[in-house]
Amino acid sequence: MSAPRRTVRGMRLLHTSDWHLGRSFHREQLLDAQAAFVDHLVDTVRAERVELVVVAGDVYDRALPPVDAVRLADEALTRLAALRVPVVVIAGNHDSARRLGFAAELIAAAGVHVRSDPVDIARPVVVDDEHGPVAVYGVPYLEPDVLARAWDLADRTHAAVAAEAMRRVAADLATRPGTRSVMAAHMWVSGASPTDSERDITVGGVAQVPATTFAGIDYVALGHLHGRQQISPAIGYSGSPLAYSFSEARQRKGSWLVDLGPRGVRRLDHVDAPVPRRLGVLRGHLDALLADPALARHEHSWLQVTLTDPRRPAAAMERLRRRFPHALVLQLDPDGADTSRPSWTRRITGRSDPEIVRDFVHVVREAAPDDEESALLDAACSAVRHARVDDPGRERLTDGGSG
């Protein structure tokens, strides 16, 4: 890489998240692309003289990651530790907190600090620069059903548990006068835009956390949403290093390079990650797509194609792949089709699991569940969620295709 882009004054940190090691993209393996990102990450830390790396959750794509994914994570953290740069890693909703946190105290001696247990929220990693100490707090994914009981909270929502976590952080920070602060957290903050590749974390119909929750923190490094974005100058998502859905086709992937001065964030720069293969989304009649010279730029892209032919063309995918060998997804949306009935995706977007289950019962028997039945359905949904949390190593029903 080139020489550092500016003189460092204060703390320079690199904010990354949502690696999802072990994930595939419509059955295309991504481990080589993820390894290329690790190379890029280590090169960036070295070339930009980064003094702190923050990994804001979802290191793995599932609670039981493949062996090769574990090997790559081990390689990434080992290489970062060899640079003598402190690393703070938190568990995301895809990670098994117990597995990611294994031997955390041992590897902390090498400068890699894993925060996977809410018990450690108010135990910061403290690093220093010429302006004094910086306390780095790691807030792993907070499961409202579990923590509302453990913390004796009245509300079973993400906002409630996030507020309690922040209360604990603020109490510790108050004992450290003159100390600047960084928080790594894995959650959906109000004002941010999701993509199709994040796994739903809705509980009780409320998944979002107000940005005002983090008042007083100098920089909040967020994970969970896969598109890079800034909620405010001091609160941002780095996004995932690779695209994990076609809804991310227009996004720039990478990490945030953050300069923390004596009074907070001085400057942010985005560091672009390597792109293994570009994504494209095409729509139209099959013959028109095959003949359009303007689409030559997509002949090496991974493609999602929606055909609008009135009838499904014969051997549609085979014909597409003669020109576009990396076409992965084929959809049909015929011209003139009846669109009065919303799609299943549109019908469930933004709705909680209990709402969807109650609606299903209503459709099947043509009568809405009464109050007693609704309470029973809500309890069943809650029991399923508890089972996932109590046994985080259990394979989820999904294959990781929804983030």
MOPEUR-V939936 format. One record per helix or strand of 2 or more residues. SS is the DSSP state (H for helix, E for strand). FROM is the first residue (numbers start at 0). TO is the last residue. Records with the same first field share a line. If there is no record, write none. Layout:
SS->FROM-TO, FROM-TO
This chain:
E->10-15, 23-24, 27-28, 51-54, 85-89, 111-114, 124-128, 131-138, 179-185, 187-188, 207-208, 218-222, 228-231, 234-236, 253-260, 263-271, 278-283, 301-306, 326-331
H->30-46, 66-81, 96-99, 103-107, 117-119, 143-149, 157-172, 210-213, 245-247, 285-290, 292-297, 315-322, 343-347, 352-364, 370-389
